[in-house]
């Protein structure tokens, strides 16, 4: 057998081995991701500031004239949908949400937490969504503490003592809200919603 034939056969064997490794790796990734028979859909996102009317965007006042701050809340309506519409609905397909994550970003790419945008944070949930059903979850999207830290505190036009402060006028961000949970078989499920959040030191009513 010539050297050329030996090298050719060796190359084919190596190529076949690489294909097998690739398929095994790809297969394991497919098994790991999206194993749940259901997925979550965000039907609506509404936010409210200081107990005001809920809207599809948030106007967040960083500080009132007396120096006090308020948190801002968000409500998400989610629907659990079975991937196989012909499957018999089973309780094991119920998704229990366990936590959420809120991160802020700007469209100009300046996204350093505590400098350009508020710090992201995590929170806990205990809400179950049966298959082919909807549920609404509510929680903080802007915490009190965020308004006492940069960059939001730099927006304030007045301190608690009424002294004028220099700083940003307004800050427009997108809040990325990701909810995490599991079905009753332990398969992980997540969904992400987005909300326009505009920060400023607005005039009090």
C-alpha positions as CSV (number, residue, x, y, z in Angstrom):
1,X,0.0,0.0,0.0
2,X,1.5,3.3,-1.0
3,X,2.1,6.2,1.4
4,X,-0.5,8.3,-0.5
5,X,-3.2,5.7,0.0
6,X,-2.3,5.3,3.7
7,X,-2.6,9.1,4.2
8,X,-5.8,9.3,2.3
9,X,-7.4,6.5,4.5
10,X,-6.1,8.2,7.6
11,X,-7.6,11.5,6.5
12,X,-11.0,9.8,5.9
13,X,-10.9,8.1,9.3
14,X,-10.0,11.4,11.0
15,X,-12.8,13.2,9.2
16,X,-15.4,10.6,10.1
17,X,-14.3,10.8,13.7
18,X,-14.7,14.5,13.7
19,X,-18.2,14.2,12.3
20,X,-19.1,11.7,15.0
21,X,-17.8,14.0,17.7
22,X,-19.6,16.9,16.2
23,X,-22.9,15.0,16.1
24,X,-22.5,13.8,19.6
25,X,-21.8,17.4,20.8
26,X,-24.7,18.8,18.8
27,X,-27.0,16.1,20.0
28,X,-26.2,16.7,23.6
29,X,-26.8,20.4,23.2
30,X,-30.2,19.7,21.6
31,X,-31.1,17.4,24.5
32,X,-29.9,20.0,27.1
33,X,-31.7,22.9,25.6
34,X,-35.5,23.2,25.2
35,X,-36.4,19.8,26.6
36,X,-39.6,20.9,28.2
37,X,-42.8,20.0,26.2
38,X,-44.1,23.6,26.9
39,X,-42.8,27.1,26.3
40,X,-43.7,30.5,27.7
41,X,-45.1,33.5,25.7
42,X,-45.2,37.0,27.0
43,X,-48.7,38.3,26.3
44,X,-48.4,41.8,27.8
45,X,-46.0,44.0,29.8
46,X,-47.3,46.9,31.9
47,X,-45.5,49.1,34.4
48,X,-46.6,51.7,36.9
49,X,-44.8,54.4,38.9
50,X,-45.9,55.5,42.4
51,X,-49.2,53.7,42.0
52,X,-50.1,55.4,38.8
53,X,-51.9,54.0,35.8
54,X,-50.2,50.9,34.2
55,X,-48.8,51.5,30.8
56,X,-46.7,49.6,28.2
57,X,-43.7,51.9,29.0
58,X,-42.4,53.4,32.3
59,X,-41.8,57.0,33.1
60,X,-39.7,56.8,36.3
61,X,-39.3,59.8,38.6
62,X,-35.9,59.5,40.3
63,X,-36.8,61.7,43.2
64,X,-39.8,63.8,44.5
65,X,-39.4,67.4,45.7
66,X,-39.3,66.3,49.3
67,X,-36.4,64.0,48.6
68,X,-38.3,60.7,48.9
69,X,-38.0,58.0,46.3
70,X,-40.5,55.3,45.2
71,X,-40.0,51.9,43.6
72,X,-41.6,51.2,40.2
73,X,-43.5,47.9,39.5
74,X,-44.1,45.8,36.4
75,X,-46.8,43.2,35.6
76,X,-46.2,40.5,33.1
77,X,-49.0,38.3,31.7
78,X,-47.6,35.0,30.5
79,X,-49.1,32.1,28.7
80,X,-47.8,28.5,28.7
81,X,-48.1,26.8,25.3
82,X,-47.6,23.1,24.6
83,X,-45.2,22.4,21.8
84,X,-47.3,19.5,20.5
85,X,-50.8,20.9,20.1
86,X,-52.2,17.4,19.8
87,X,-50.8,16.2,23.1
88,X,-53.0,15.5,26.1
89,X,-52.6,18.3,28.6
90,X,-50.9,16.9,31.7
91,X,-50.2,18.4,35.1
92,X,-46.5,17.6,34.7
93,X,-46.3,20.3,32.0
94,X,-47.1,23.0,34.6
95,X,-44.3,25.5,34.7
96,X,-43.3,26.9,38.1
97,X,-41.5,30.3,37.9
98,X,-38.8,30.5,40.6
99,X,-36.9,33.8,39.9
100,X,-36.4,36.8,37.6
101,X,-33.6,38.9,36.4
102,X,-33.7,42.6,35.4
103,X,-30.9,44.2,33.4
104,X,-30.8,47.7,31.9
105,X,-29.2,48.7,28.6
106,X,-28.9,51.7,26.4
107,X,-29.2,51.8,22.6
108,X,-25.9,53.8,22.3
109,X,-24.0,50.8,23.7
110,X,-22.9,52.6,26.9
111,X,-24.0,49.9,29.4
112,X,-21.6,50.0,32.4
113,X,-23.8,49.2,35.5
114,X,-23.6,52.0,38.1
115,X,-22.2,54.4,35.6
116,X,-24.3,54.4,32.4
117,X,-27.3,52.3,33.6
118,X,-28.7,51.1,37.0
119,X,-27.3,47.9,38.4
120,X,-29.1,44.7,37.4
121,X,-30.7,42.5,40.1
122,X,-32.4,39.2,40.8
123,X,-35.6,38.4,42.6
124,X,-37.6,35.4,43.6
125,X,-40.9,34.1,42.3
126,X,-43.3,31.3,43.3
127,X,-45.9,31.3,40.5
128,X,-47.2,28.2,38.6
129,X,-48.6,28.4,35.0
130,X,-50.6,25.4,33.9
131,X,-50.3,24.3,30.3
132,X,-52.3,26.3,27.8
133,X,-53.2,28.8,30.5
134,X,-52.2,32.3,31.5
135,X,-50.9,33.9,34.7
136,X,-49.9,37.4,35.7
137,X,-46.8,38.1,37.8
138,X,-45.9,41.5,39.4
139,X,-42.7,42.6,41.0
140,X,-40.3,45.6,41.2
141,X,-38.6,46.7,38.0
142,X,-36.8,49.7,39.5
143,X,-35.9,49.4,43.2
144,X,-35.7,52.2,45.8
145,X,-31.9,51.7,46.1
146,X,-31.3,52.2,42.4
147,X,-32.6,55.8,42.7
148,X,-30.1,56.5,45.5
149,X,-27.1,55.3,43.4
150,X,-25.4,56.5,40.2
151,X,-26.5,57.1,37.5
152,X,-30.0,57.8,38.7
153,X,-29.1,60.0,41.7
154,X,-27.1,62.2,39.3
155,X,-30.3,63.0,37.4
156,X,-32.0,64.6,40.4
157,X,-32.5,68.3,40.0
158,X,-32.9,68.8,43.7
159,X,-31.4,67.1,46.8
160,X,-33.5,66.4,49.9
161,X,-32.5,69.9,51.2
162,X,-33.7,71.6,48.0
163,X,-30.2,72.4,46.6
164,X,-29.8,72.3,42.9
165,X,-27.6,69.4,41.6
166,X,-25.9,69.3,38.2
167,X,-26.2,66.1,36.2
168,X,-28.1,64.3,33.5
169,X,-31.5,65.6,32.4
170,X,-33.0,62.2,31.3
171,X,-31.9,58.7,30.8
172,X,-33.6,56.3,28.4
173,X,-33.1,52.6,28.8
174,X,-34.5,49.3,27.9
175,X,-35.2,46.9,30.8
176,X,-34.6,43.3,29.9
177,X,-36.7,41.1,32.2
178,X,-36.0,37.4,32.1
179,X,-38.1,34.9,34.1
180,X,-36.8,31.4,34.9
181,X,-38.7,28.3,35.9
182,X,-39.0,24.5,35.5
183,X,-41.8,22.2,34.5
184,X,-42.7,19.3,36.9
185,X,-40.1,17.1,35.2
186,X,-37.3,19.5,36.1
187,X,-36.9,20.9,32.6
188,X,-35.8,24.5,32.6
189,X,-38.0,27.1,30.9
190,X,-37.3,30.8,30.5
191,X,-38.7,33.8,28.7
192,X,-37.5,37.4,28.2
193,X,-39.6,40.6,28.0
194,X,-38.5,44.1,27.3
195,X,-39.8,47.4,28.6
196,X,-38.9,51.0,27.7
197,X,-37.9,52.9,30.9
198,X,-37.3,56.6,30.8
199,X,-35.7,58.2,34.0
200,X,-35.9,61.8,34.9
201,X,-36.6,64.3,37.7
202,X,-40.1,65.1,36.6
203,X,-42.4,67.7,38.1
204,X,-44.6,66.4,40.9
205,X,-48.4,66.6,40.4
